[in-house]
C-alpha cells in the first residue's frame, strides 16, 4: 500500500501512514531488516488513554499487578502484553497474564526471589505466587548479526535473545491483536501495529510478511487457527493464504513442541471449531496423519458425528472448569483408524479386544513420530479402546471388574458418545449409567505413575 491510510478505530482513534514505513506498506518490504525493526513502528504509536478503553485493574490478577508495580517502582518499564490485554478488551476473562519489560532476565530475577529463568530459545522469567505463575519477557529487538540469534536452514528461529525497545518488541510479535501493551505507568493501551482496529474488525492479521513470519516459527499457523476459533475472528487474506503455502513446515517442528500446541488447540474450549479449521486449511495431515488418511477415504457419517460430538463434549467440560485429559483427545482422534483396522483383523478370526490392542499399539507408534505423546496419555488412549468391547459384557462379575478399572470413567464417556451417534446401542449407555448409581460406593483406583528407580552412584575406586 502506498500513500495515505486512514481507518476509523475504537473511540474515534485514527491510524495513519504517510511515510511508507508502516509494517503493512509496500515500501516496508524494501527496507533493510535492521531498519524495519528500528524505525517501522516508532512513528505509528497510538496511545489509547485510560478513559478510552475498558481495561480495569480490578480485572487483572493481584499477582500480575505485584509484578508490574515492583518493576515500575524499580525504574523499569512494565506492561501487560499479549492475550491478556486482547481478552480484556474483548470482555473475556484471561487465562493468564504475561508481562513485558525493559529489565533483563537477570534483573527480574534479582527483584523476585520467587522466580526462575527458563528457556533457551527465548529466555523468560517465571514468577510463582502459589499456583499462579506470571511470565515476564524482556523487550526483544532484532540484529541479524547477533551471536544470540540462531536459525535453521528453513528460517525457523532456534534462538532469539537479542533485547531491544518496546517498539521493536511489538514488531516481533505474531498477530496485531497480540501486540497491544497495557502500560502500568499511566494505564494506557499502546498500539504500534493497528491491533485495536483489528479487534474492532474481528480480524486476525499477521505482523509482517507470511513468507518470513511462518518459516520463522511454523507453530504460528496453529496459533492462528486457535485464536480464530477461540475469538470467532476471521483470518486476514494474506495470513490465510500463507497457511496453505507454508503448512508443510509443521513437519520440521519438534514432536515434543507439537504435543504442547495440539493440547492447546483441543483444550481451548473451541475444539470443535479448531477441528473444522484444521480440515479447511489442510493441516490435519501434519498432526494426525492416520485420521487425515481416513477422512480422505469416504468416511462414515456416524464416525464423523462421533468426533464432532466428542469435541463438543470436551469444549463443554473445558468451559465449565471440569478436568480433561490429553489421553481422551488422542483416543477420539485416532479411533476411526483404530476401529476400522481392528474390524478388518476381526474378520480374519482375531478376537476384537486383542485386535484393538494390536492395532492400537501400531497406530500409536506411528503417531508419536509426529506428536510426542507422553506414555501415560498414550497408554490411557489404548486402554480406552480396549475397554469398548467389554461394555457389552453385562453379566456376572465382568461389570464390576470394568467398573474398578482406572480408565473406566473416560472409557464410559467414550462409549456413551458412540451410543449417541449409533456406533453403540443406546441402551448400553443407559444400563451402565444405572449400574454406576447402584454401585456408587465402589472406590475406583486412580491412575498413578510408577516412581523411577534411583540410579546408584558408583564409588570412586
N, C-alpha and C positions, 0 to 999 in steps of 0.2 A: 504494500500500500504506500502511495506517495501522497504528498500534500497534507491537507488538514484532516483530522479525525476527531469528531466530537460526538459523544454519546451521553445522553442524559442518564445519570446514575441515581442511586438511592439518595433521598433527601436533597435532590437538586444538585448533587455533586457532578461535575463535568470532567471528562477525561479527554485530554487534547494532546496532539502530537504534531509539531510543525518542523522539527529538525531532522527527521529521519533516523533518530536513534532509539525510538521505541522498539521493544523486543519483537513486535509483530510487523514492523515495517520492512519493506523490501531492502532498503538501504542497510538495515541492521545485519542482514545476512552477509553483506560485503565488508563489514568491519572486522579488523583483526580480533582474535579471540580475547586477548588481554583487554583491548579497548571495549569490547562488548561488556565484559563483566565489571569494568571500572566506570563506564560512562552511561550505559544504556538505560539505567533506571534512575539515576540521580536527579534528572530534570523532570521526572514524571511522578513524583511523590504526591499522593492525595491524602491529606490528613482529615479524617472524619472525627470531629470533636465529640466529646462526651455526650453532648445534648443532641447529637445527630445519629447515634446508633443505640441499639437496645441492650448492650452488654452491661451487666451489673456485677459488682464484686460479690454480691450475695450468691451468684450462680457459679462462682469459682471456688474450688475446694480450698479449705484452710491450708492444706499442705502446699499447694501451688502459690498461694498468697505469701506464705512464710518465705518461700524461696525467692519470689520476686522482690519482696521488700528488703530482705537481707542483702541480696545482690545490689539493689539500688542504693541502700544506705552505705554500702561499702565502696561506692563510687563507680559501679559498673552499670551499663545499660542492661535492662532486663525487660523482656517482652514475652507474653504468651504468644504462641505461634501454631500454625497448622490446623489440624482438625478440630481442636478445642475452640479456637476463635470462629472457625467456619460454622460449627454446630451451634454455638451460642447465638450467632447472627441469624440462624435458621430456627431458633427456638427449640433446638434438640439438646437433650442433656448429654454432654460429652462423656465418652467412655473414660478418657484420661486427659491430662493436661501436660503439654510439653512447653519448655521454656527455652528461649534463645537469648544469648548474652554475648557481650564482647569479652567476658572473662575467659581465660584459658581453662582447660580441664583441671590443671594443677591448682589454679587459683580458686576454682569452685570447690575442689576437694579440700583446700585449706579452710574455707569458710564453713563447710559442712562435714563434721566428723562422722555423721551417719550416712556417708556416701562412698561410692567406689567408682573408679574409672573403668569402663568396659570398651570392648570393640577394638578391632584392628583396622577394618575397612573405614569406619568412621569412629573416632574416639568420642565417647559420650560419658556423661556422669549420671549415675542413678543415685538419687537421694531417697532414702527409705524413711517413711513415717509409719511405723507399724506395718500394716498390709499395703499401705499406699506408697507408690513409687512415682516420683517426679523425675522425668528425663530432661536433662539440661544439655544443650548443644551450643558450642561456640559458633558465632557467625562464620560462615565459610566464604572463602574467596576463590580466585582462580589464578593459577600460574602454571602454564603448560610445561615450564622448565623445572618446576619444583621437584625435589627428590622425594617429597611427601606424597606425590601423586603417582599412581600406577594404573595402567590399563592393560587389557589383554589384546590379542590380535583382532577381536571383534569390536573393539572400542568400549568394552564393558569395564567400568570402574572397579578396580580391585582395592585401591587405597586412595583416600581423599582427605587429607588432614591439613590443607592449606587454609589458614584463617584469614578473614577479611572484615569488611564492613557490612552493616545491615543491608545496604543497597545491593551488594554483591550476593549476599545470602539469599535475598528474595529471588534473584535471577536463577540461583542454583536449585530452587525447589521445583517440584514436578508440575503441579497444576496451579493455575492462578488462584483458585478458591482456597488453596492450602498455603498461600504465601501472604497472608494477612497477619499483621502484628498488633497486639494489644499492649500498648506501652504503659507500664505501671507508673511512670513519672507523671503523666497528665491524663491517663485513662482514655487516650485517643486510639483510634484504629488507623494504622499506617498501611497504605495500599500503593505498592510500587508497580504492579503489573495488571491493573484492571480487574482484580478479583471481586470487588464489590459489584461491579456491573455484571459479571458472570453469575454471581449469586442471584441477582435480580432476574437475570435471563434464564436461570436454572440450567446453566450450561457448564460442562466440564471442558476446559481448554488447557492444552499442554503449553508450558512456557518454553518457547523456542521451537526449533525445527525437529519434527519427529525423527528424521533421518539421523540426528545426533543424539537426541534425548532417549529414545528407546534402546538403541545399542548400548548407551552408557549404563543402563540398568533395565534389562528386559522386563523385570517384575513390574515396572510402571504400567505395562499393558494390563496386567491383572488388577493393579490398583485402580486403573481407570474403570474397569468393569465393576469392581466392588463399590466404588464411590457412586457410579451411575445408578447401580441397583439400590444402594442404601438411601441416597438422596433423591431418587427419582429425577435425575438430571439427564439431559441429552449429552452426547459426546460430540464436540465440535468436529466438523467435517475432516480437517486435515489430521487431527488426532485419531479419528476413527479409521481413516484410510491407512494410516501408519500401522495400525494393529494388523491389518491384512498383510501388509508388506513385510513386517518385521516379526510376526508371530513365531517364525521358526527359531528365533534366537532364544526362546524359552528353553530349547533343548540343551543349551550350554549352562543354564543356571544350576548350581549345585543342588542335588536332590534334597539335602537337609533344609536348605532355604525354601525350596518348593513346598516342603511339608508345612512350614510356618505360614506361607502365603495361602496355601489351599485351605488350611484351617480357618484363616481369617475370612476367606471367601464364603465358606459354608457355615461358619458360626457368626456371621454378621447380622443375622436376623432377616436377611433378604436372600436366602439361599435359593429359593425357587426362581427368583428373577435372575440371580447370578447364573444359574444353570442355563436359562434361556439365552443369556448374552454370550456365554461360552460357546454355545452351539452356533449362534448367529455370527460370531467372529471367528469361528473355526479354530478355537484354541483347545478344545477338549482333547484332541489327539496328543497334545504335549503334556497333558495332566493325567488322563485316564485312557490310554490308548485302547484297552480292551473294551471299554464302554463305547468309545468312538467307532470302533470296528463293528460292534453290534448294532449301533444306530445306522450304519451305512447299509446294513443287510436286512432291510424290510422288517423293522422291529414290530413286535406285537403291541397293540394299543393298551392292553391290560398292564403290561410291564412298564410302559411309559407312564401310565397313570400311577403305578406303584411308586416310581421315582418321584413324580411330582407331589404325590400325597406325603411321602416320607419327608421331603424337603419342606413342605408346608407345615407339617407337624414339628419339624426341627425349628423352624422360624418361630412358631408359637411358643415353644419351650424357651428359646433364647430371649424372646421379647417379654416373657413373664418371669424371667430370672431363674428358670429351672435348669438343672445341670444337663449338659450334653457331652457326648464323647466322640472323639475322632474315630474310634473303632466302629461306631454305629454308622457314621457317614460313609466310610470306605466299604462297609458291608452293603450299604444301599447301592453305591455307585458301581460296585463290581458284581452285584448279584445277577444282573441279566446274563453276563458271560458265564458265571459260575453255574447258574441254573440251567442254561442251555447245554453246556458241555457235560454236566453231570447227568442230565436226562439222556443224552446220547450214549454215555457209558452204561447207564442202567439198562438200556435196550440191548446191550451186549452182555447181559446177565450179571452185571455188577449191582449189588445192593445200593440203595440210594445214599445211606449215610457214608459208607466207605467211598462212594463215588464223589460225594460232596467234599470229603476230607482230602482226597487225592487232587481233585480239580482245584479246590481252594488253595492248596499248598502251591501248586504250579502257577496259578494266576497271580498269587501274591508275590511270588519270587520275581515274576516279570514286572509287577507293578512297582516294587521298591527300587528298580533301576531308575525310575522317573521321579518318584517321591519317596524319600527315605522315611517310611512309616516305622516308628518305634515298635519293638516286638510286642509290648503289652497291648497295643492297639491292633496290630495285625492278627495276633492270636485271638483277641476278642471278636474280630470280624469272622475268623474261621469257626469259632465256637458258635456264633450266631447262626451261620449257615448250617452247620452240622446238627443244630438243635431243631431245625424246622420239621423234619420228618417225625421227630419224637412227639410233637404236639398231637399227632394222630393217635398216640397210644394213651387212651383214657381209662384203661382197665388195670386192676391190680395195683402193684406198688410203683409202677412206672411214673404216674403223675407226680407222686411225692418226691421221687428221685430227681425229676426235672425241676420241680419247684425249688429244691435245695441247691440247684446249680448256680454258680457265681454269676453267670450271664443271663439268668432266667428273665429278669425284668426287660432287658434290652431285646432278648430273643422273642419274648411275648409281644412287645410293641411291634417288632418286625413282622411277626405272624399276623397280628391284628390289622396292620396296614395292608398286608396281602389279602386278607379277607375282605377288606373294604373295596377292593378292585377286582375281586373274583378269582384271585390266584389261590386262595384257600377257602374252604367252606366257612360261611359267616357264622354258622352255629358253633364252630370250633372256638372262635374268639369268645363267644358268649359263655361257652362251657368253662373255659379256663378263667374267665373273669369271675364267675360264680365260685369256682374251685378255690381261687385265692381268698375270697371272702370267708369261705368255710374253714380255711386253714391259715387265717391271719396271724395266729400265734407262732407260726414256724419262723425261726430266725434263719435268714439266708446268709451264708458266709460272704464276706466282702473279698473282692479280688485284691490280693496283696502281691507285692513284688518280693521275690526271694532275695535276701541280702547276699551280696557278692562275697565270696570267701576272701579273707585277708591274705595278702601276699606276705610270705615270711621273708624277712631280711636275712641275708647270709652274713654270718660273722666274718669279719676280716681275719684272715689267717696270718 
